[in-house]
Amino acid sequence: MACTTSVTNCYTSGSNEPLPSLDRKSTMTLSTKPTIVWFRTDLRLRDNPAFAAAAKSGCSVLPVFVLDNQTAGVRPIGGAAQWWLHHSLQSLAKDLSDFGLPLILRRGESADVIADLVLETDAEAVYWNRQYDAAATARDGAIKTALKESGVNGESFGGGLMAEPWTIKTKQGNYFKVYTPFWRAFCAAGGPKRPLGDAPVAAGPSTIPASDLLGDWDLVSITPDWAAGFRDMWQPGESGAADRLTAFMDDVGSGYDGMRNFPAVVGTSGLSPHLHFGEIDPRRAWFAVYDRFGDDPGTETFRKELVWREFAHHVLFHVPDLPSQPMNQRFHRFPWRNDDAALRAWQRGQTGYPIVDAGMRELWHTGTMHNRVRMVVASFLVKHLLLPWQDGEAWFWDTLADADLAANTFNWQWVSGCGADAAPYFRIFNPQLQGEKFDKDGAYVRRWVPELSNLPNKMIHAPWTAKPIELQAAGVTLGKTYPAPIVDHKAARDRAMAAFKSLKKDDDAA
């Protein structure tokens, strides 16, 4: 039976009881039969299609989040992302409480949890915003079918991307494998629509089911407090995302095109974790920057970065095994090495290449890494060390606050040369030259590799070139206070080029 309750002025009626927090269980009575809104990577109220549709449906609204680490094929989130999720859920619960709504937390297989909640609440419908990896689409399809069979409406919405992955096609009706044509097709299709705007008022349910306690999920490590540096860097949640967008426009704005490659300055948006967790609609970022700065080069470059994110999701949707298998099938034959010591040195920022080590230490302490440096450290792992891109992708998955399945796997394959739009696949970044070009005065390296801080600018990106007296004056002892390079750049480059050429030889012999 369809809901008929008016949704105007639908805050809790006549109740002075506090809303249930995430730190206690509750069965407080409010108002009508609910539509469940299943939050996932869309932890916001503004510009949220599923929440807006539920609020306008005439039903009461029951917000739910399921921590699903059990469904086959669905990856458990990494450590840094767990920290973010904890604080984002706290923020979402506070925002919902301003609407007179609870946030119900459950842990388990999503299909089972949703089915249980439908029975417990006699829910009229379940609404959610779509995810696009193969495991998620299969799970959601099964849930939608099960709901239909039990007479419950299950409806999904496009709330995470500016364009659904199946809507941008080549002239032949296929998916794009190269970014520039994808960008052109995206723009030719009219670009994104304006976001929805402020969250609508919603009525609360007549009965609030029991909720898990957020603290019981142990998403935040206290001993040791390894995420201590995150707190100074980030403000998870919808309001934090809005503040970050405003700060980006105030501090960088139209200078984005010229500043985004320099890791020592504030030159990027810092929106990636907010976008991943859906605390801000990418369309809001698109139009906020465009409306303020117009069509200048910085605006276009920023918009292209947003569309690069779309491209990653586009490819993941059409290439379901992207997280584990190279798109370029030749790379199944690539002569990857197995070197645990080299992998550990890379993970810990102890490679002897300052720009690489600075990036890896920044990642560990802040849950992020500058985009330019991400490319450098990734190239170093797969081309200097010849270690599989899956090793790097797994480390980033656990240590990035913005760890996104599409972006992480797509970008690792791109840098490695085996993914979409990977030409020239044989490009090998010289870490010394990258440091000298994009961190000219060594400010970034000095921040994250302080044992080199007294070296002059001319050698801070290549301490092995310093004379013994210069190293002594700077308090540096290679191999003791700072490692010597674990590989020689020229030898490593030659080895990588030989590996790439071996693929071509195999092709020629086939």
C-alpha positions in Angstrom: 0.0 0.0 0.0 1.4 3.4 -1.0 2.3 5.9 1.7 0.0 9.0 1.8 1.4 11.0 4.7 2.3 14.6 3.9 6.0 15.4 4.0 5.6 19.1 4.8 6.5 20.1 8.3 7.5 16.5 9.1 9.9 16.9 12.0 9.2 14.8 15.1 5.8 15.8 16.2 5.4 16.9 19.8 8.4 14.8 21.1 11.0 16.3 23.3 13.0 13.1 23.5 16.5 13.3 22.1 17.2 11.5 18.8 19.1 8.2 19.1 22.8 8.7 18.9 25.4 6.3 17.4 26.5 5.4 20.9 23.3 3.9 22.3 20.5 1.6 21.2 16.9 3.0 20.9 13.4 1.9 20.1 11.9 5.5 20.3 8.6 6.0 18.6 8.2 8.7 16.0 5.7 8.6 13.0 4.8 6.5 9.9 5.6 3.4 7.9 9.1 3.8 6.3 11.0 3.9 3.2 14.5 2.7 4.0 17.3 4.8 2.6 20.4 2.6 2.3 23.4 4.8 2.5 26.7 3.6 1.1 29.3 5.8 -0.6 26.8 8.7 -0.6 27.2 10.0 2.9 25.4 13.3 2.4 21.9 14.8 2.5 22.2 17.6 -0.1 22.1 16.5 -3.7 21.3 12.9 -2.7 18.8 11.4 -5.2 17.9 8.4 -3.0 17.3 10.5 0.1 15.4 13.2 -1.9 13.1 10.6 -3.5 12.4 8.9 -0.2 11.5 12.3 1.4 9.1 13.1 -1.4 7.5 9.7 -1.5 5.0 10.3 1.2 6.5 7.7 3.4 8.5 8.2 6.6 12.3 7.8 6.1 14.6 5.3 7.8 18.3 6.0 7.1 20.5 2.9 7.3 24.2 2.1 6.8 25.4 -1.4 6.5 29.1 -2.3 7.1 29.3 -5.1 4.6 32.6 -7.0 4.8 31.2 -10.4 4.2 29.6 -10.5 0.7 31.8 -12.5 -1.7 33.6 -10.1 -4.1 33.1 -6.9 -2.0 36.4 -5.7 -0.7 36.7 -4.8 3.0 37.7 -1.1 3.2 41.3 -0.3 4.1 42.6 1.0 7.4 42.8 4.7 6.4 39.3 4.6 4.8 38.0 3.0 8.0 39.1 6.0 10.0 37.4 8.3 7.5 34.2 6.2 7.5 33.9 6.4 11.3 34.0 10.1 11.3 31.9 10.5 8.2 29.1 8.4 9.8 29.3 10.6 12.9 28.8 13.6 10.8 26.0 12.1 8.8 24.2 11.1 12.0 24.4 14.6 13.3 23.1 16.0 10.0 20.2 13.5 10.1 19.4 14.4 13.7 18.8 18.0 12.5 16.0 16.5 10.3 14.6 14.5 13.2 16.0 11.3 11.8 18.1 8.5 13.2 20.9 6.6 11.5 20.6 2.9 11.9 23.9 1.0 11.8 24.0 -2.8 11.0 26.9 -5.0 10.2 26.7 -8.1 8.0 25.8 -9.2 4.5 23.8 -6.4 2.9 21.2 -8.7 1.4 20.5 -10.3 4.8 20.6 -7.0 6.7 18.2 -5.2 4.3 15.8 -8.2 4.3 15.8 -8.2 8.2 15.1 -4.5 8.3 12.3 -4.7 5.8 10.6 -7.4 8.0 11.3 -5.5 11.3 9.9 -2.2 10.1 7.3 -3.4 7.5 9.1 -1.1 5.1 7.3 0.1 2.0 10.4 0.5 -0.1 14.2 0.6 -0.1 16.1 3.3 -2.0 19.8 3.6 -2.6 22.3 5.2 -4.9 24.2 3.0 -7.3 27.8 1.7 -7.2 29.4 0.4 -10.4 31.9 -2.4 -9.7 30.9 -5.9 -10.7 30.4 -7.3 -7.1 28.3 -4.3 -6.1 26.0 -4.4 -9.2 25.5 -8.1 -8.8 24.7 -7.7 -5.1 22.3 -4.8 -5.7 20.5 -6.7 -8.6 20.0 -9.7 -6.3 18.6 -7.4 -3.5 16.3 -5.6 -5.9 14.9 -9.0 -7.2 14.4 -10.3 -3.6 12.6 -7.1 -2.6 10.3 -7.4 -5.7 9.5 -11.0 -4.9 8.4 -9.9 -1.4 6.3 -7.1 -2.6 8.7 -4.3 -1.6 9.8 -1.6 -4.1 13.6 -1.5 -4.5 14.8 1.5 -6.5 18.3 2.7 -7.2 19.5 6.2 -8.3 22.5 7.7 -9.9 24.1 9.7 -7.1 27.8 9.3 -7.4 28.8 10.3 -10.9 28.0 13.0 -13.3 27.1 10.5 -16.0 26.1 6.9 -15.7 28.9 4.6 -17.1 26.7 3.2 -19.9 25.6 6.6 -21.2 28.9 7.7 -22.8 29.6 5.6 -25.9 31.8 5.5 -28.9 30.2 6.0 -32.3 30.2 2.2 -32.6 28.3 1.9 -29.3 31.3 0.6 -27.3 33.0 1.9 -24.2 35.9 4.3 -24.4 39.5 3.2 -23.7 41.2 6.5 -24.3 40.5 9.6 -22.1 40.5 12.5 -24.6 37.7 11.1 -26.8 35.8 10.3 -23.6 36.2 13.9 -22.5 35.0 15.1 -25.8 32.0 12.8 -25.8 31.2 13.8 -22.2 31.1 17.4 -23.2 29.2 16.7 -26.5 26.5 15.0 -24.4 25.9 18.3 -22.7 28.0 17.8 -19.6 26.5 17.3 -16.1 23.1 18.6 -15.0 22.9 21.0 -12.1 22.8 19.2 -8.7 19.6 18.8 -6.8 20.2 21.4 -4.0 19.3 21.4 -0.4 18.0 18.2 1.3 14.2 18.0 1.6 12.4 17.7 4.9 11.6 14.1 5.8 9.3 12.4 8.3 10.7 9.9 10.8 9.5 6.3 11.2 7.0 5.1 13.7 9.5 2.7 15.3 13.2 2.9 15.2 14.9 -0.5 15.1 17.9 -1.4 17.2 21.2 -0.1 15.9 24.8 -1.2 16.3 27.1 1.1 18.2 29.6 2.8 16.0 32.4 2.3 18.5 31.8 -1.4 18.5 32.9 -1.5 14.9 36.5 -0.7 15.9 37.0 1.4 12.7 39.4 3.8 14.6 42.6 2.5 16.1 43.4 4.1 19.5 46.4 2.0 20.5 48.5 2.7 18.6 46.9 5.9 17.3 48.4 5.5 13.9 45.9 8.0 12.3 46.9 10.9 14.6 48.1 12.9 11.7 44.8 12.6 9.9 43.0 14.8 12.4 45.0 17.8 11.5 44.6 17.2 7.8 40.9 16.3 7.4 37.4 17.0 8.4 35.2 14.1 7.2 31.6 14.7 6.5 29.3 16.8 4.3 30.2 20.1 6.0 33.9 19.3 5.8 33.5 18.7 2.1 31.7 22.0 1.6 34.5 23.8 3.6 37.2 22.0 1.6 35.6 23.1 -1.7 35.3 26.7 -0.5 38.9 26.7 0.7 40.1 25.3 -2.7 38.3 28.1 -4.5 39.6 30.8 -2.1 43.2 29.5 -2.0 43.8 28.0 -5.5 40.8 28.8 -7.7 41.9 29.9 -11.2 45.5 29.1 -10.4 44.8 25.4 -10.3 46.3 24.8 -13.8 49.7 26.3 -12.8 49.9 25.0 -9.2 48.5 21.5 -9.2 51.9 19.8 -10.0 53.9 21.3 -7.1 53.6 19.2 -3.9 55.0 21.7 -1.5 52.2 24.2 -2.1 48.4 24.1 -1.7 47.6 23.6 -5.3 45.0 20.9 -5.5 41.4 20.6 -4.3 41.8 17.9 -1.6 38.3 16.7 -2.5 39.1 13.1 -3.4 38.1 11.4 -0.1 35.0 13.6 0.1 34.1 12.5 -3.4 34.8 8.9 -2.7 32.6 8.8 0.3 29.9 10.8 -1.5 30.0 13.7 1.0 29.8 16.0 -2.0 28.2 15.5 -5.4 30.9 15.9 -8.2 28.4 18.1 -10.0 28.4 20.5 -7.1 32.2 20.8 -7.4 32.0 21.2 -11.2 29.4 24.0 -11.1 30.8 25.8 -8.0 34.2 26.3 -9.7 32.7 27.1 -13.1 30.2 29.6 -11.7 32.9 31.5 -9.7 35.8 31.4 -12.3 34.2 30.9 -15.6 35.9 29.2 -18.5 39.6 30.0 -17.6 42.3 27.3 -18.0 42.3 26.4 -14.3 38.6 25.7 -14.4 38.9 23.5 -17.5 41.8 21.6 -16.0 39.8 21.0 -12.8 36.8 19.8 -14.7 39.0 17.5 -16.7 40.2 15.9 -13.5 36.6 15.3 -12.4 36.0 13.7 -15.8 39.1 11.6 -15.4 37.4 10.2 -12.2 34.3 9.5 -14.3 36.5 7.7 -16.9 37.9 5.4 -14.2 34.4 4.4 -13.2 33.4 4.1 -16.9 36.2 1.6 -17.5 35.6 -0.3 -14.3 32.0 -0.8 -15.1 32.8 -2.2 -18.6 35.9 -4.1 -17.5 34.8 -6.0 -14.3 38.2 -7.7 -13.6 40.1 -4.4 -13.7 41.0 -4.6 -10.0 43.0 -7.9 -10.5 43.8 -8.4 -14.2 45.7 -6.2 -16.7 43.5 -4.7 -19.4 46.4 -5.3 -21.8 46.6 -9.1 -22.0 50.2 -9.0 -23.0 51.1 -8.0 -19.4 50.2 -11.4 -18.2 53.6 -12.3 -19.6 55.4 -9.3 -18.1 58.5 -10.5 -16.1 57.5 -9.1 -12.7 59.9 -9.6 -9.8 59.3 -10.9 -6.3 61.3 -8.8 -3.8 59.9 -8.4 -0.4 62.8 -6.3 0.9 62.4 -3.8 -2.0 58.6 -3.7 -1.4 59.1 -2.9 2.3 61.6 -0.2 1.5 59.1 1.4 -0.9 56.3 1.1 1.6 58.3 2.7 4.4 59.8 5.5 2.3 63.3 4.1 2.5 64.3 3.8 -1.2 67.1 6.3 -1.2 65.2 8.5 -3.7 64.0 11.6 -1.7 60.9 12.5 -3.7 59.7 8.8 -3.6 60.4 8.6 0.1 58.7 11.9 0.8 55.5 10.7 -0.9 55.4 7.4 0.8 55.8 9.1 4.2 53.2 11.7 3.5 50.8 8.9 2.6 51.4 7.0 5.9 51.1 10.1 8.1 48.2 11.9 6.3 46.2 9.3 4.4 46.9 11.1 1.1 49.7 11.9 -1.3 50.0 14.7 -3.9 48.8 13.6 -7.3 52.1 14.3 -9.1 54.0 12.3 -6.5 51.6 9.4 -6.7 52.6 9.0 -10.3 56.3 9.1 -9.4 56.1 6.6 -6.6 53.9 4.3 -8.7 56.3 4.4 -11.6 59.2 3.7 -9.3 57.6 0.6 -7.9 56.5 -1.0 -11.2 59.4 0.2 -13.5 62.4 0.8 -11.3 61.7 -2.2 -9.0 59.7 -4.3 -11.5 57.2 -5.2 -8.7 53.6 -6.0 -9.7 51.2 -3.1 -9.8 48.9 -5.2 -7.7 51.3 -4.8 -4.8 51.2 -1.0 -5.0 47.5 -1.0 -5.5 47.0 -3.1 -2.3 49.2 -0.8 -0.3 47.4 2.3 -1.5 44.1 0.6 -0.8 45.0 0.2 2.9 46.7 3.6 3.4 44.8 6.1 1.3 41.8 7.8 2.9 40.4 8.3 -0.6 40.9 4.6 -1.6 38.4 4.2 -4.4 38.2 0.9 -6.3 37.8 2.5 -9.7 40.4 5.2 -9.3 42.9 3.2 -7.5 43.0 0.2 -9.9 42.5 2.3 -13.0 45.4 4.6 -12.2 47.8 1.9 -11.1 47.2 0.1 -14.4 47.6 3.4 -16.3 51.0 4.1 -14.7 52.1 0.5 -15.2 51.3 0.7 -18.9 48.8 -2.1 -19.0 45.6 -0.2 -18.6 43.4 2.2 -20.5 45.0 5.1 -22.3 48.4 3.9 -21.2 50.5 5.1 -24.1 53.4 5.7 -23.9 53.4 2.6 -21.7 57.1 2.6 -21.5 57.5 6.1 -20.0 59.7 5.9 -16.9 59.8 8.8 -14.5 63.3 9.8 -13.4 62.7 10.5 -9.6 65.6 12.9 -9.3 64.5 15.0 -12.3 60.9 14.9 -11.1 62.0 16.3 -7.7 64.2 19.0 -9.2 61.3 20.1 -11.5 58.4 20.1 -9.2 60.1 20.6 -5.8 62.9 22.9 -6.9 63.8 24.2 -3.5 63.2 20.9 -1.7 60.5 22.1 0.6 58.4 19.0 0.1 61.3 16.7 0.7 62.5 18.7 3.7 59.0 18.3 5.3 58.7 14.6 4.9 62.4 13.5 4.9 63.8 15.8 7.6 67.1 13.8 7.8 68.0 15.5 4.6 66.8 19.0 5.5 70.3 20.5 5.8 71.4 19.5 2.3 71.7 22.3 -0.3 68.9 22.5 -2.9 71.2 21.3 -5.7 71.7 17.9 -4.1 68.6 17.3 -1.9 67.0 15.3 -4.6 70.2 13.3 -5.2 72.1 13.0 -1.9 74.3 10.3 -3.4 75.9 13.0 -5.6 77.1 15.0 -2.6 80.7 15.0 -1.6 81.6 13.4 1.7 82.3 16.8 3.3 78.9 18.1 2.1 77.1 15.1 3.6 79.0 15.5 6.8 78.1 19.2 7.0 74.5 18.3 6.5 74.6 15.5 9.1 73.8 12.8 6.6 75.5 9.4 6.5 74.2 7.4 3.5 73.3 3.9 4.5 72.9 4.9 8.1 70.9 8.2 8.6 69.4 7.9 5.1 69.6 4.9 2.7 71.6 4.8 -0.4 69.5 4.2 -3.5 68.2 0.7 -3.5 68.5 0.6 -7.4 70.6 2.7 -9.8 68.3 4.7 -12.0 70.0 4.0 -15.3 70.4 0.3 -14.6 66.8 0.1 -13.5 65.5 2.0 -16.5 67.5 -0.3 -18.9 66.1 -3.4 -17.1 62.5 -2.0 -17.4 62.9 -1.2 -21.1 64.3 -4.7 -21.7 61.2 -6.1 -20.0 58.9 -4.0 -22.2 60.8 -5.0 -25.3 60.4 -8.6 -24.3 56.6 -8.2 -24.7 57.1 -6.9 -28.2 59.4 -9.8 -29.1 56.8 -12.3 -27.9 54.2 -10.5 -30.1 56.5 -10.6 -33.1 57.2 -14.3 -32.6 53.6 -15.2 -32.2 
